Amino acid sequence: MIGFRNILVHSYSSLDLDRVYEILLHNLLDIEKILIEFEIYEEKLKKET
């Protein structure tokens, strides 16, 4: 997933949308875990302010 992130950030103009679909299809659990971590971090920030 890290390599994919680098492609998204640095080479977005030459993305292979079929490859993006395959990565999302087979790595959805990883993406869900990242979103959960974002939510936890957001809640932590809210409590600090």
mmCIF file of the N, C-alpha and C atoms, coordinates in Angstrom:
data_MODEL
# 
_entry.id   MODEL 
# 
loop_
_atom_site.group_PDB 
_atom_site.id 
_atom_site.type_symbol 
_atom_site.label_atom_id 
_atom_site.label_alt_id 
_atom_site.label_comp_id 
_atom_site.label_asym_id 
_atom_site.label_entity_id 
_atom_site.label_seq_id 
_atom_site.pdbx_PDB_ins_code 
_atom_site.Cartn_x 
_atom_site.Cartn_y 
_atom_site.Cartn_z 
_atom_site.occupancy 
_atom_site.B_iso_or_equiv 
_atom_site.pdbx_formal_charge 
_atom_site.auth_seq_id 
_atom_site.auth_comp_id 
_atom_site.auth_asym_id 
_atom_site.auth_atom_id 
_atom_site.pdbx_PDB_model_num 
ATOM 1   N N  . MET A 1 1  ? 0.814   -1.206 0.000   1.00 0.00 ? 1  MET A N  1 
ATOM 2   C CA . MET A 1 1  ? 0.000   0.000  0.000   1.00 0.00 ? 1  MET A CA 1 
ATOM 3   C C  . MET A 1 1  ? 0.853   1.262  0.000   1.00 0.00 ? 1  MET A C  1 
ATOM 4   N N  . ILE A 1 2  ? 2.039   1.231  0.599   1.00 0.00 ? 2  ILE A N  1 
ATOM 5   C CA . ILE A 1 2  ? 2.890   2.420  0.621   1.00 0.00 ? 2  ILE A CA 1 
ATOM 6   C C  . ILE A 1 2  ? 3.316   2.790  -0.792  1.00 0.00 ? 2  ILE A C  1 
ATOM 7   N N  . GLY A 1 3  ? 3.697   1.798  -1.574  1.00 0.00 ? 3  GLY A N  1 
ATOM 8   C CA . GLY A 1 3  ? 4.080   2.061  -2.957  1.00 0.00 ? 3  GLY A CA 1 
ATOM 9   C C  . GLY A 1 3  ? 2.929   2.661  -3.747  1.00 0.00 ? 3  GLY A C  1 
ATOM 10  N N  . PHE A 1 4  ? 1.730   2.164  -3.498  1.00 0.00 ? 4  PHE A N  1 
ATOM 11  C CA . PHE A 1 4  ? 0.551   2.689  -4.172  1.00 0.00 ? 4  PHE A CA 1 
ATOM 12  C C  . PHE A 1 4  ? 0.313   4.138  -3.783  1.00 0.00 ? 4  PHE A C  1 
ATOM 13  N N  . ARG A 1 5  ? 0.504   4.463  -2.520  1.00 0.00 ? 5  ARG A N  1 
ATOM 14  C CA . ARG A 1 5  ? 0.352   5.841  -2.055  1.00 0.00 ? 5  ARG A CA 1 
ATOM 15  C C  . ARG A 1 5  ? 1.316   6.763  -2.784  1.00 0.00 ? 5  ARG A C  1 
ATOM 16  N N  . ASN A 1 6  ? 2.554   6.326  -2.973  1.00 0.00 ? 6  ASN A N  1 
ATOM 17  C CA . ASN A 1 6  ? 3.535   7.146  -3.680  1.00 0.00 ? 6  ASN A CA 1 
ATOM 18  C C  . ASN A 1 6  ? 3.127   7.389  -5.126  1.00 0.00 ? 6  ASN A C  1 
ATOM 19  N N  . ILE A 1 7  ? 2.569   6.366  -5.762  1.00 0.00 ? 7  ILE A N  1 
ATOM 20  C CA . ILE A 1 7  ? 2.092   6.537  -7.139  1.00 0.00 ? 7  ILE A CA 1 
ATOM 21  C C  . ILE A 1 7  ? 0.944   7.538  -7.169  1.00 0.00 ? 7  ILE A C  1 
ATOM 22  N N  . LEU A 1 8  ? 0.020   7.428  -6.230  1.00 0.00 ? 8  LEU A N  1 
ATOM 23  C CA . LEU A 1 8  ? -1.109  8.363  -6.189  1.00 0.00 ? 8  LEU A CA 1 
ATOM 24  C C  . LEU A 1 8  ? -0.645  9.804  -6.026  1.00 0.00 ? 8  LEU A C  1 
ATOM 25  N N  . VAL A 1 9  ? 0.347   10.009 -5.170  1.00 0.00 ? 9  VAL A N  1 
ATOM 26  C CA . VAL A 1 9  ? 0.803   11.363 -4.861  1.00 0.00 ? 9  VAL A CA 1 
ATOM 27  C C  . VAL A 1 9  ? 1.677   11.930 -5.968  1.00 0.00 ? 9  VAL A C  1 
ATOM 28  N N  . HIS A 1 10 ? 2.574   11.114 -6.510  1.00 0.00 ? 10 HIS A N  1 
ATOM 29  C CA . HIS A 1 10 ? 3.586   11.634 -7.419  1.00 0.00 ? 10 HIS A CA 1 
ATOM 30  C C  . HIS A 1 10 ? 3.328   11.364 -8.898  1.00 0.00 ? 10 HIS A C  1 
ATOM 31  N N  . SER A 1 11 ? 2.486   10.409 -9.217  1.00 0.00 ? 11 SER A N  1 
ATOM 32  C CA . SER A 1 11 ? 2.267   10.050 -10.624 1.00 0.00 ? 11 SER A CA 1 
ATOM 33  C C  . SER A 1 11 ? 0.793   9.943  -10.962 1.00 0.00 ? 11 SER A C  1 
ATOM 34  N N  . TYR A 1 12 ? -0.012  10.767 -10.332 1.00 0.00 ? 12 TYR A N  1 
ATOM 35  C CA . TYR A 1 12 ? -1.456  10.645 -10.508 1.00 0.00 ? 12 TYR A CA 1 
ATOM 36  C C  . TYR A 1 12 ? -1.907  10.860 -11.933 1.00 0.00 ? 12 TYR A C  1 
ATOM 37  N N  . SER A 1 13 ? -1.134  11.584 -12.737 1.00 0.00 ? 13 SER A N  1 
ATOM 38  C CA . SER A 1 13 ? -1.548  11.845 -14.113 1.00 0.00 ? 13 SER A CA 1 
ATOM 39  C C  . SER A 1 13 ? -1.429  10.604 -14.997 1.00 0.00 ? 13 SER A C  1 
ATOM 40  N N  . SER A 1 14 ? -0.660  9.614  -14.549 1.00 0.00 ? 14 SER A N  1 
ATOM 41  C CA . SER A 1 14 ? -0.494  8.404  -15.364 1.00 0.00 ? 14 SER A CA 1 
ATOM 42  C C  . SER A 1 14 ? -1.041  7.168  -14.650 1.00 0.00 ? 14 SER A C  1 
ATOM 43  N N  . LEU A 1 15 ? -2.050  7.346  -13.822 1.00 0.00 ? 15 LEU A N  1 
ATOM 44  C CA . LEU A 1 15 ? -2.644  6.232  -13.081 1.00 0.00 ? 15 LEU A CA 1 
ATOM 45  C C  . LEU A 1 15 ? -3.356  5.263  -14.013 1.00 0.00 ? 15 LEU A C  1 
ATOM 46  N N  . ASP A 1 16 ? -3.192  3.997  -13.740 1.00 0.00 ? 16 ASP A N  1 
ATOM 47  C CA . ASP A 1 16 ? -3.927  2.943  -14.427 1.00 0.00 ? 16 ASP A CA 1 
ATOM 48  C C  . ASP A 1 16 ? -5.161  2.666  -13.572 1.00 0.00 ? 16 ASP A C  1 
ATOM 49  N N  . LEU A 1 17 ? -6.317  3.130  -14.035 1.00 0.00 ? 17 LEU A N  1 
ATOM 50  C CA . LEU A 1 17 ? -7.532  3.021  -13.223 1.00 0.00 ? 17 LEU A CA 1 
ATOM 51  C C  . LEU A 1 17 ? -7.935  1.574  -12.963 1.00 0.00 ? 17 LEU A C  1 
ATOM 52  N N  . ASP A 1 18 ? -7.613  0.674  -13.874 1.00 0.00 ? 18 ASP A N  1 
ATOM 53  C CA . ASP A 1 18 ? -7.883  -0.740 -13.621 1.00 0.00 ? 18 ASP A CA 1 
ATOM 54  C C  . ASP A 1 18 ? -7.039  -1.238 -12.454 1.00 0.00 ? 18 ASP A C  1 
ATOM 55  N N  . ARG A 1 19 ? -5.788  -0.784 -12.386 1.00 0.00 ? 19 ARG A N  1 
ATOM 56  C CA . ARG A 1 19 ? -4.901  -1.174 -11.275 1.00 0.00 ? 19 ARG A CA 1 
ATOM 57  C C  . ARG A 1 19 ? -5.416  -0.579 -9.965  1.00 0.00 ? 19 ARG A C  1 
ATOM 58  N N  . VAL A 1 20 ? -5.863  0.674  -9.997  1.00 0.00 ? 20 VAL A N  1 
ATOM 59  C CA . VAL A 1 20 ? -6.427  1.315  -8.803  1.00 0.00 ? 20 VAL A CA 1 
ATOM 60  C C  . VAL A 1 20 ? -7.617  0.499  -8.304  1.00 0.00 ? 20 VAL A C  1 
ATOM 61  N N  . TYR A 1 21 ? -8.475  0.094  -9.211  1.00 0.00 ? 21 TYR A N  1 
ATOM 62  C CA . TYR A 1 21 ? -9.642  -0.709 -8.847  1.00 0.00 ? 21 TYR A CA 1 
ATOM 63  C C  . TYR A 1 21 ? -9.219  -2.023 -8.196  1.00 0.00 ? 21 TYR A C  1 
ATOM 64  N N  . GLU A 1 22 ? -8.249  -2.701 -8.791  1.00 0.00 ? 22 GLU A N  1 
ATOM 65  C CA . GLU A 1 22 ? -7.763  -3.974 -8.241  1.00 0.00 ? 22 GLU A CA 1 
ATOM 66  C C  . GLU A 1 22 ? -7.185  -3.789 -6.837  1.00 0.00 ? 22 GLU A C  1 
ATOM 67  N N  . ILE A 1 23 ? -6.417  -2.735 -6.637  1.00 0.00 ? 23 ILE A N  1 
ATOM 68  C CA . ILE A 1 23 ? -5.827  -2.476 -5.324  1.00 0.00 ? 23 ILE A CA 1 
ATOM 69  C C  . ILE A 1 23 ? -6.916  -2.205 -4.298  1.00 0.00 ? 23 ILE A C  1 
ATOM 70  N N  . LEU A 1 24 ? -7.880  -1.387 -4.662  1.00 0.00 ? 24 LEU A N  1 
ATOM 71  C CA . LEU A 1 24 ? -8.976  -1.099 -3.738  1.00 0.00 ? 24 LEU A CA 1 
ATOM 72  C C  . LEU A 1 24 ? -9.798  -2.346 -3.443  1.00 0.00 ? 24 LEU A C  1 
ATOM 73  N N  . LEU A 1 25 ? -10.033 -3.148 -4.453  1.00 0.00 ? 25 LEU A N  1 
ATOM 74  C CA . LEU A 1 25 ? -10.829 -4.353 -4.296  1.00 0.00 ? 25 LEU A CA 1 
ATOM 75  C C  . LEU A 1 25 ? -10.166 -5.351 -3.352  1.00 0.00 ? 25 LEU A C  1 
ATOM 76  N N  . HIS A 1 26 ? -8.847  -5.495 -3.458  1.00 0.00 ? 26 HIS A N  1 
ATOM 77  C CA . HIS A 1 26 ? -8.142  -6.517 -2.692  1.00 0.00 ? 26 HIS A CA 1 
ATOM 78  C C  . HIS A 1 26 ? -7.487  -6.003 -1.414  1.00 0.00 ? 26 HIS A C  1 
ATOM 79  N N  . ASN A 1 27 ? -7.535  -4.701 -1.186  1.00 0.00 ? 27 ASN A N  1 
ATOM 80  C CA . ASN A 1 27 ? -6.904  -4.137 -0.002  1.00 0.00 ? 27 ASN A CA 1 
ATOM 81  C C  . ASN A 1 27 ? -7.861  -3.273 0.800   1.00 0.00 ? 27 ASN A C  1 
ATOM 82  N N  . LEU A 1 28 ? -9.134  -3.525 0.648   1.00 0.00 ? 28 LEU A N  1 
ATOM 83  C CA . LEU A 1 28 ? -10.143 -2.716 1.320   1.00 0.00 ? 28 LEU A CA 1 
ATOM 84  C C  . LEU A 1 28 ? -9.991  -2.763 2.833   1.00 0.00 ? 28 LEU A C  1 
ATOM 85  N N  . LEU A 1 29 ? -9.617  -3.900 3.380   1.00 0.00 ? 29 LEU A N  1 
ATOM 86  C CA . LEU A 1 29 ? -9.438  -4.013 4.824   1.00 0.00 ? 29 LEU A CA 1 
ATOM 87  C C  . LEU A 1 29 ? -8.346  -3.056 5.311   1.00 0.00 ? 29 LEU A C  1 
ATOM 88  N N  . ASP A 1 30 ? -7.251  -2.943 4.561   1.00 0.00 ? 30 ASP A N  1 
ATOM 89  C CA . ASP A 1 30 ? -6.184  -2.006 4.922   1.00 0.00 ? 30 ASP A CA 1 
ATOM 90  C C  . ASP A 1 30 ? -6.701  -0.574 4.952   1.00 0.00 ? 30 ASP A C  1 
ATOM 91  N N  . ILE A 1 31 ? -7.500  -0.224 3.966   1.00 0.00 ? 31 ILE A N  1 
ATOM 92  C CA . ILE A 1 31 ? -8.046  1.131  3.888   1.00 0.00 ? 31 ILE A CA 1 
ATOM 93  C C  . ILE A 1 31 ? -9.001  1.381  5.044   1.00 0.00 ? 31 ILE A C  1 
ATOM 94  N N  . GLU A 1 32 ? -9.814  0.394  5.381   1.00 0.00 ? 32 GLU A N  1 
ATOM 95  C CA . GLU A 1 32 ? -10.727 0.535  6.517   1.00 0.00 ? 32 GLU A CA 1 
ATOM 96  C C  . GLU A 1 32 ? -9.958  0.733  7.819   1.00 0.00 ? 32 GLU A C  1 
ATOM 97  N N  . LYS A 1 33 ? -8.851  0.025  7.992   1.00 0.00 ? 33 LYS A N  1 
ATOM 98  C CA . LYS A 1 33 ? -8.026  0.184  9.192   1.00 0.00 ? 33 LYS A CA 1 
ATOM 99  C C  . LYS A 1 33 ? -7.459  1.593  9.279   1.00 0.00 ? 33 LYS A C  1 
ATOM 100 N N  . ILE A 1 34 ? -7.019  2.123  8.156   1.00 0.00 ? 34 ILE A N  1 
ATOM 101 C CA . ILE A 1 34 ? -6.472  3.488  8.129   1.00 0.00 ? 34 ILE A CA 1 
ATOM 102 C C  . ILE A 1 34 ? -7.556  4.492  8.509   1.00 0.00 ? 34 ILE A C  1 
ATOM 103 N N  . LEU A 1 35 ? -8.755  4.310  7.970   1.00 0.00 ? 35 LEU A N  1 
ATOM 104 C CA . LEU A 1 35 ? -9.856  5.223  8.294   1.00 0.00 ? 35 LEU A CA 1 
ATOM 105 C C  . LEU A 1 35 ? -10.203 5.170  9.776   1.00 0.00 ? 35 LEU A C  1 
ATOM 106 N N  . ILE A 1 36 ? -10.160 3.999  10.376  1.00 0.00 ? 36 ILE A N  1 
ATOM 107 C CA . ILE A 1 36 ? -10.416 3.874  11.810  1.00 0.00 ? 36 ILE A CA 1 
ATOM 108 C C  . ILE A 1 36 ? -9.368  4.641  12.600  1.00 0.00 ? 36 ILE A C  1 
ATOM 109 N N  . GLU A 1 37 ? -8.117  4.526  12.188  1.00 0.00 ? 37 GLU A N  1 
ATOM 110 C CA . GLU A 1 37 ? -7.044  5.269  12.868  1.00 0.00 ? 37 GLU A CA 1 
ATOM 111 C C  . GLU A 1 37 ? -7.258  6.779  12.745  1.00 0.00 ? 37 GLU A C  1 
ATOM 112 N N  . PHE A 1 38 ? -7.703  7.237  11.580  1.00 0.00 ? 38 PHE A N  1 
ATOM 113 C CA . PHE A 1 38 ? -8.014  8.662  11.404  1.00 0.00 ? 38 PHE A CA 1 
ATOM 114 C C  . PHE A 1 38 ? -9.125  9.098  12.349  1.00 0.00 ? 38 PHE A C  1 
ATOM 115 N N  . GLU A 1 39 ? -10.153 8.273  12.478  1.00 0.00 ? 39 GLU A N  1 
ATOM 116 C CA . GLU A 1 39 ? -11.268 8.599  13.362  1.00 0.00 ? 39 GLU A CA 1 
ATOM 117 C C  . GLU A 1 39 ? -10.810 8.670  14.815  1.00 0.00 ? 39 GLU A C  1 
ATOM 118 N N  . ILE A 1 40 ? -9.975  7.737  15.235  1.00 0.00 ? 40 ILE A N  1 
ATOM 119 C CA . ILE A 1 40 ? -9.450  7.743  16.605  1.00 0.00 ? 40 ILE A CA 1 
ATOM 120 C C  . ILE A 1 40 ? -8.640  9.013  16.842  1.00 0.00 ? 40 ILE A C  1 
ATOM 121 N N  . TYR A 1 41 ? -7.804  9.366  15.885  1.00 0.00 ? 41 TYR A N  1 
ATOM 122 C CA . TYR A 1 41 ? -6.981  10.570 16.007  1.00 0.00 ? 41 TYR A CA 1 
ATOM 123 C C  . TYR A 1 41 ? -7.851  11.821 16.065  1.00 0.00 ? 41 TYR A C  1 
ATOM 124 N N  . GLU A 1 42 ? -8.875  11.868 15.226  1.00 0.00 ? 42 GLU A N  1 
ATOM 125 C CA . GLU A 1 42 ? -9.778  13.012 15.222  1.00 0.00 ? 42 GLU A CA 1 
ATOM 126 C C  . GLU A 1 42 ? -10.478 13.171 16.573  1.00 0.00 ? 42 GLU A C  1 
ATOM 127 N N  . GLU A 1 43 ? -10.948 12.075 17.139  1.00 0.00 ? 43 GLU A N  1 
ATOM 128 C CA . GLU A 1 43 ? -11.590 12.120 18.460  1.00 0.00 ? 43 GLU A CA 1 
ATOM 129 C C  . GLU A 1 43 ? -10.627 12.600 19.526  1.00 0.00 ? 43 GLU A C  1 
ATOM 130 N N  . LYS A 1 44 ? -9.395  12.168 19.449  1.00 0.00 ? 44 LYS A N  1 
ATOM 131 C CA . LYS A 1 44 ? -8.382  12.581 20.406  1.00 0.00 ? 44 LYS A CA 1 
ATOM 132 C C  . LYS A 1 44 ? -8.152  14.092 20.309  1.00 0.00 ? 44 LYS A C  1 
ATOM 133 N N  . LEU A 1 45 ? -8.102  14.610 19.093  1.00 0.00 ? 45 LEU A N  1 
ATOM 134 C CA . LEU A 1 45 ? -7.924  16.053 18.913  1.00 0.00 ? 45 LEU A CA 1 
ATOM 135 C C  . LEU A 1 45 ? -9.099  16.847 19.466  1.00 0.00 ? 45 LEU A C  1 
ATOM 136 N N  . LYS A 1 46 ? -10.296 16.344 19.269  1.00 0.00 ? 46 LYS A N  1 
ATOM 137 C CA . LYS A 1 46 ? -11.496 17.017 19.761  1.00 0.00 ? 46 LYS A CA 1 
ATOM 138 C C  . LYS A 1 46 ? -11.471 17.114 21.286  1.00 0.00 ? 46 LYS A C  1 
ATOM 139 N N  . LYS A 1 47 ? -11.000 16.062 21.939  1.00 0.00 ? 47 LYS A N  1 
ATOM 140 C CA . LYS A 1 47 ? -10.947 16.055 23.402  1.00 0.00 ? 47 LYS A CA 1 
ATOM 141 C C  . LYS A 1 47 ? -9.899  17.023 23.940  1.00 0.00 ? 47 LYS A C  1 
ATOM 142 N N  . GLU A 1 48 ? -8.851  17.265 23.151  1.00 0.00 ? 48 GLU A N  1 
ATOM 143 C CA . GLU A 1 48 ? -7.772  18.150 23.589  1.00 0.00 ? 48 GLU A CA 1 
ATOM 144 C C  . GLU A 1 48 ? -8.146  19.627 23.448  1.00 0.00 ? 48 GLU A C  1 
ATOM 145 N N  . THR A 1 49 ? -9.162  19.944 22.630  1.00 0.00 ? 49 THR A N  1 
ATOM 146 C CA . THR A 1 49 ? -9.523  21.360 22.424  1.00 0.00 ? 49 THR A CA 1 
ATOM 147 C C  . THR A 1 49 ? -10.757 21.749 23.183  1.00 0.00 ? 49 THR A C  1 
# 
